Amino acid sequence: MKISKMHMVAVSALLFAQPIVAQEFKPKAAGDAAPIMVVDRPTFVKVVSSSNEFEIRSSELAKQNAGTDRIKKVAEMIIADHTKAGEKLKATLAAKNATAAEPVKLAPKHQKMLEQLEGAKGKDFDALYIDMQAQAHMEAVALFRTYAGSGDDQSLVGFAKETLPRLETHLSHVKMLISAQ
């Protein structure tokens, strides 16, 4: 196969230009990225309150109805951590003379999920609970990560940053439950 002089010049030019182009188009560091979405304070409080209540109530059902001790232990951890998170949210809001809706009203989505769990039994309950926990915790991690990075209320930003690691821990435990099925 013969390589023409023109091809050699083109390849040389590309090889020479590559470092120059790479320097011009360096990506920004992840910390410089703009948030995908912005969540305001009222939305954050409303969604967190409903999500937190769903986590507690669905996990109380799991403590009663789950077929394995592994699921029951994860449910106990979720109840304890989300109870603390709910208390911390109330304290954070009280410090700013604001209150969360009392009593917490579940969002229609969370209410429907809870009703589905109430009707499930045996292995169906276990599979549904684990699936719902995975979905709920992925959404919670995304919400808390977003608010921690772009929230409009610094005390709630602190709450989001403080709570996020526990939510990530819950998600990893739920993923372990999924892999054990």
Buried (B, 14 or more C-beta within 10 A) or exposed (E): EEEEEEEEEEEEEEEEEEEEEEEEEEEEEEEEEEEEEEBEBEEBBBBBBBBBBBBBBBBBBBBEBBBBEBBBBBBBBBBEBBBEBBEBBBEBBEEEEBEBEEEBEBBEBBBEBBEBBEEBEEEEBBBBBBBBBBEBBBBBBBBBBBBBBBBEBEBBBBBBBBBBEBBBBBBEBBBEBEEEE
